């Protein structure tokens, strides 16, 4: 098994220590049994304000996408009719990352 960070525990501790006021907003995400990278993105967007880009909690370089998450992101693209650039902006990824996933998995 790969060493995958325990995002559920990380975000639970982060919310309890720094953002107790946003605990209710993330309650449904944190109550899930399995915590995917899409849940991490959703929880991160709840905790960060769009106006305050300097306080990003989640470092983009250290994201880990498992195969299931990649398929979910690519199916999201197909469902909403996004091109690679639109999908990359939506999930804050690189267009090249999307293109390489499509070459590898589709």
Steps between C-alpha positions, in 0.01 A plus 500: 500500500623850415566756767202728460455788745206468735319807369196440716708519815701797371192705417319400818792624710536813286133588536501434874808716560473786249146509359249384763243739347510306170458161664132480410567577132750212471300259716349301211834465325682390814229250592572287192666166556736537205664835433596559136710777352179665378389523863835661581445757227147572620607533863795718406279734299262534796785591733675748271352829394525598135611850601784371718719304259808542724353271764469191286493202731561237241831509312428420137832319452415230751171382361460129450244367257413134507355331197143523627531877549646542153206314350256713701664819375498380138136392527420845646656647187287285273181566701540879490649522152818673618814517291838437666558867583159542664542181701849603606372836624210337683719255692808730511714259299728529202363450150798273439399283796151455355644419156742244640221332700290475185789345307572255778149396602275556199 
